[in-house]
C-alpha cells in the first residue's frame, strides 16, 4: 500500500469517526424496547408497594382481558374483534377476580403465614378446593349475565367440571411458585400474569370448547377445523 493511500484512509477515518460516534450516542440515548419494559417493571414495583390494591387489581384485569384478545386474534382467528365480549371479560375480572384474589391471598397468608412445606400445602389445598371453583363459576355466570342470556348457568352446567379438572393441571403449580417466590404485595400480580394464559383458555372453552385441554390443543393444531359448534344463544 502506497503512502498516499494510507494518508487517504487516515483522512477518511478522521472524518467518519466523529460521525460514527455521534450516531452511537444518538442510538444509546433512544429508549429501547427492553429499557422501556424494565422501566415499566420498576415503576410497577414502586406503585405496588405504595398502592398495592389498585396496582394489583388493575394489572390483573388488564391481563385477563388481554387473554380474551389473544383468543380472538390468534386462536379463533376472527377478522373483527368482538370488543363487547372483551369488555364483559374485563368487567368480570376487575370487579370480582382481581379484588377477590387480592384479599383472598392476604387472608391465606394471615391464616397460614410463612413458606414452610405444611403452610404452603394448606394454602394450595384451600385455594384449589374453594377459590378455584368459585372463580371459574363466576366467570361463566358473570359473562353470561352481562351478555343478557336467559339462562346464565347454561355454560356453567355444561363446562364447569371439565374446566375445573383442567385447572388442576395448571393452577397448583403456578400457585406453588406464587407462594414460594413472590412477596405478598406481588402475588395478585403474579396470578394476573398466570391468568393471562388461563383467560385465553377460558374464553376459548366458553365460545368453542368444552372445558378440556384436549379440545383446546386440537383446535390450536387445526385452527381451520371447527371441533365444536358455537353457541347460538341470542343476546337479549
C-alpha positions, 0 to 999 in steps of 0.5 A: 500500500502506497503512502498516499493511500494510507494518508487517504484512509487516515483522512477518511477515518478522521472524518467518519469517526466523529460521525460514527460516534455521534450516531452511537450516542444518538442510538444509546440515548433512544429508549429501547424496547427492553429499557422501556419494559424494565422501566415499566417493571420498576415503576410497577414495583414502586406503585405496588408497594405504595398502592398495592390494591389498585396496582394489583387489581388493575394489572390483573384485569388488564391481563385477563382481558388481554387473554380474551384478545389473544383468543380472538386474534390468534386462536379463533382467528376472527377478522373483527374483534368482538370488543363487547365480549372483551369488555364483559371479560374485563368487567368480570375480572376487575370487579370480582377476580382481581379484588377477590384474589387480592384479599383472598391471598392476604387472608391465606397468608394471615391464616397460614403465614410463612413458606414452610412445606405444611403452610404452603400445602394448606394454602394450595389445598384451600385455594384449589378446593374453594377459590378455584371453583368459585372463580371459574363459576363466576366467570361463566355466570358473570359473562353470561349475565352481562351478555343478557342470556336467559339462562346464565348457568347454561355454560356453567352446567355444561363446562364447569367440571371439565374446566375445573379438572383442567385447572388442576393441571395448571393452577397448583403449580403456578400457585406453588411458585406464587407462594414460594417466590413472590412477596405478598404485595406481588402475588395478585400480580403474579396470578394476573400474569398466570391468568393471562394464559388461563383467560385465553383458555377460558374464553376459548372453552366458553365460545368453542370448547368444552372445558378440556385441554384436549379440545383446546390443543386440537383446535390450536393444531387445526385452527381451520377445523371447527371441533365444536359448534358455537353457541347460538344463544341470542343476546337479549 
